Amino acid sequence: MKRTMTKILSLTLASALLALGVGCSGGSENTAATQTGGDSTEQTASSELPDVVNIGTMNLVNGDLIAQYEKLYEEELGVKVNLQLFDSGRDVNTAIAAGSIDISQAGTSPTALGLSSDVPYEVIWLADIIGSAESLVVKNESGIRDIQGLKGKKVATPFASTAHYSLLNALKLAGVEESEVTILDLQPQDIFAAWQRGDIDAAYVWYPILDKLLEDGTVITHSGELAKKGIVTGDATVVRKEFGEKYPDIVSKYLQIQIKANDIILNDKDKAAEEVASVLEISAEDAANQLSQFEYLTADEELDYLNNKLAEILKNTADFLVEQQSITSAPSLDDFKASINTSYLEAAAK
């Protein structure tokens, strides 16, 4: 039977969010590194500060890690911060739908899925554009040399992720039917365990698991190569609408932090590598290598991307999800444009 996102993803997401009264996107929350605790106040227009800001992170290699290292969230937001770690963007969708986080990063694929499923958030930032940091890796002993060699093999990726979107597009571009490949829905840590057991032949995933797979694996394509063919992926930042409407200054301060962090990545690569290495507990050399596999934007470039490019990327992603029967319909391009709110960034960049 054809393996697509359809059955597993749709049922998982629908059941999770129906329980929350929102669309069709799902996952589970993994809480880690709580710095402080508390709940947001009532969601009405107000100039008062929240008791706490709940920020989601996936420990992606971008400005968020710089902000964590330099404790910019705690020092510059002016309120208590609860940092919550997630394994994937679909988990972020569920958490925002539940109201348990206020601001978070999520890949463009789960973001397109969330917007198509009425998850109540807006896109406010593009944290990075993915290059070779997400790759399709095959085990050296598998004998696979190209995407055609995946026929009859088992490939793992986290469903509804940017990696999943890239994998399906890579198969399509190579003329390989999904029915010819067994695609398994596994979270990154589970991918590593399955790889060690010999249960899978290949995986499309990101760091830090990608680095572990490369110890006895080889990259046969990556998201940077796919971007050249029009399959662009990245990591967006979203804010829960009610939170943003009530606390716009907090959201703008959050983006000021991202601008400051990106400036470090763009202008002081050694410092950025050292700080990323400290958070991820890897070597500075490894951190520098990972940083080189993304594209990062200045504040002006961000505004251009949000105003002129990101909506089309999200629309193309959503249309692909419709093609995969993961969702029944996709919002229009105008709807996606309306879901991107640049007012917070415009205020932050002043």
N, C-alpha and C positions, 0 to 999 in steps of 0.2 A: 504494500500500500504506500502511496506517495507520502513521504515525510515532509511536511511543511510546518509552519507555525500553527496551522489551522486548529487541529483538535486540541493538542496539549495547551498551547498558549491561550487560545480563546476561552477554553473551559476554566483554566487557572485564573486568568485575569477577570473573567466575568464573575465567577463565584466569589472572588475576593472583594471586588468593588460593589457587587450587588448588595453585599452585607453592609457596605458603607453608604449605599444609596448613590453611587457614582459609577457611570460608564462601564468600561471593561478593561481594566488593567490591574495587574496584581503582583504579589510578592510578599515577603515578610521582612520585618525590620530587624536589623542587627545592631544593637546599641553597644558603643564602645567609647572609652576615654571621655566619660562625662566630667566636664570641668566644673559645672555648677548645675543646679536644678531649679525647676519651677515651671509654671504654665503661663501662656500668653493671656492678656486680659481680654475683655469682650471686644469683638471685632466691629467697632463703629468708628467713624471719623474722629480723630483725637490727636492732640499734640503731645500727649503724655507718653512716657517711655514704658515699654513692656517690662514685666518683672524679669523675663528671660527671653533670649533669642535662641531658638532651636535651629541649628545649622547642620545640614546633612553633608557628609563628605564620602567620597569613594577612594580617597587617597590617590587620586589621579595625579600624574606628573605635570602639574601646572601651578599657577599662583596660589592655589589653596594651600599647598604644602609650605610655601614661603610664609604665608600668613600664619599657619600653625606654628612654625618654628619660631617666628619673631613675636608670637603672641599678640598679633595685631587685632584679632577679633576682640579679645578681652580689653585691650588697652584703648582701642579707638571707637568701638561701638558705644561705650559708656554704660553698658548694662551687663548683666550676667550672661554667660554663653554656655549652652549645652551642645557639645559637638557629638554627633551621632554618625557612626560608620556604617555604610551600606555596601553590600556585595555587588549590586547591580542597579541599573536605573529603574527597573520595574519595581524593585523594593522601594525606591524613592517615590514612585507614583502612588503606591499604596499608602505610604506614610503621609504624604501631602493630602491625599484624599481623606485620610483619617484625622487630619489637623495636628499631627504629632510633630511635624517639622515645618519651618517657616520659609527657609531658603535652602537650596541644595543644587549641586551639580547633577546632571544626568546626561547620558549620551543623546545624540540627535535622534536615534531610532526610538528609544523609549519616550523621548519628549514628543515626537510626532505621534506616537501611540497614545500618550496621555492627553494631548490636545484633541485628538480624534475621539477620545472617550470621555470628554468633558471633565477631566481632572482640573480642579479650579486653580490653575496657576498661569502665570505669564512668563515669557522668556525675557531676561534682562541683560544677558551677557553671554559671550562665547568664550569659554575658558581656554580652548585650544582647538586646533584643527589637526586631526589624527593623520600621521604618516605611517612609518613602519613600526610604530609603537603597538599597533595591533596587527598581528600576523597569522597567517595560516602555516602551521608547523607540522611536519610529518616526522615520524620516528625514523631514524637512520636505518634501522634494521628492516623497515617495511618494504624497502625497494621502490617506494613512490618517488617519482622525479618531477611530476607536474600534476596539474589538476585533473587531467584525464586519468591519471593513475589512482584517483580516489574511488573509481567505480568498484563497487562491491566491498568497500572499506567502511569503517566506523569513524565518524568525525564528531567531536564534541564542541559545543559552544554554548554560552548562556543565551537562551531564547529571549527575544525582544531587545537584545543589545545591539550596539553598533557593529560588534563582531559578527553577530548572526546575520544582520543585514548585508554586511560585506561578504560573508561566506556564500549566501544564496546568490548574490550578484556575481561573484567569482565563478560559481558553477554555471550560471546562465551564460555568461560571456564566453566560457570555454565549451559551451554546447553539451554540458553534462546534465542529464535529468536528475532531479532530486530523488526520484524513485530508484536511481542507480546507486545511491549513497545512503547509508544509515546515519542520520543526523540525531545526535543525542543532546538533550537539554541538561547541561550540567553547569553549576556555578564554578568559578575559577578554582577554588580549593579542591572541589570534587574532580575537576578535570585533571589536576595534578595526581590525585590518588589513583584515578582510573588509568592514567598514563603509566604510573609506576607498576600497576598490576598487569599491564599489558592488555587492558580491556578495550583500548581505542588505538587507532592507527595514526590519527591526526587531530589537531585542535586549532580553532581560530579563537585567540584570546589575547589579553593584554598583560602588561607587567603588574605585579612582580612574578606571576606564574609563568608568563612567557619566557622570562630569563631562565627559569628552572627547566623548562622543556627544551631549551636550546642546548642544554648540556649533552643531550643525546638525540637532538632533533635538528632539522633543517627547514628554513623558510622557503616556501615555494611561491608565495605572493604575499602582499601586505596592502594595507589601506592606502598608503601613499601611491602605490602603483594603480590602484583602483580609482583614486581621485583624479588621476590623469585621464581616465576613461569616463569621467563624469559622475562617479560614485563617491561623493564627498561625505565624510562623517566627521563629527567633532563632539566636544563635550560642552553642552549649554549649561547655563545657570538659570534656575527658575525660582520665582517667589510665589507663595500662596497669595492669591488676590486679596483676600480680606486683610491679611497682615500688611501687604504693601499699601493698601488704601489707608489703613490706620496709622502706619508708621513709615511714611515715605522717607523721612530723614535717615532712619536706620538703614533702609535699603540703599540709599545713596552713599552712606558711609561704608557699607559693605563693598560697594563697587569702587569707592576710593581706595580701599584696601587692595582690591584686585588690580587696579591700575598701578599702585605702588609695587606690588609683587611682580607684575609683568615687567615693569621697568628694571627690576633687578635681574630677571631672567634675560632680558634683551640686552642689557648694558653691563652686567657684571656676571659673566657666565661662571667664573670660579666660585664666587660667593653663592650663587644660586645652586650650583652642584653640591657644595658643602651642606647647605641648609636642607635640600631635598634628601641628601644622603643620611643626614641625622634623623629626619622624621621616618624614613623608610628603613633605616638601619641597614644600609648598603654602603658600598665604597663610593667615594666621590667620583671615581672614574666611571663606575656603573651609572651613577646619577647623571653625569655629564652626557653619557651615551644615550640615556633615555630622553633627556631634555632635547637632544638633537633630532629626535624622531617625531617631534610635534612642531607645529607653527603657532607662534604666539603673536598677539596683536597689540598695537598701541591704542590709546583711547580713541584717537581719530579713526584708526582703521576699524575699531570695534563699531563705531557709529555707522560707518560705511557698510560694514558687513550686515549689521542688524537692519539697516534701512533698505539695503539693495540686494542681498544675497541669501540670507538665512531662511527667509520664508520659502523661497523656491526649493532649498535643500530639504526643508521639513515637508513640503508638499510632495516632492518626488519620493521621499521616504514613505509617506502615508499612502501614496498611490501604489507603491510596491507592496505595502501591507494588505491593501485591498486585493491586489492581484494574487497574493498568497492566501486570501480568504481569512486573514487574521482579524480583520475588521470589515464590516459590511460596506462602509462608505468613508470617504475622506473629506475633510473640510475643503472649501475652495481656497485658492491662493490668497484671496482677499481676507478670508477668515484667519489664515495663518499670519498674514501681515498684522491683523488686528490683535493677535495674541503676542506680538512682540512689542514690549513697552520700553521705549528709549528715554522716557522722561527722567528716570532715576539716573541713568548714565549721563544725560545732559547736565543734570544738576551736579553730579559727582565730578565732571570734567571741567567745571567752571574754575 
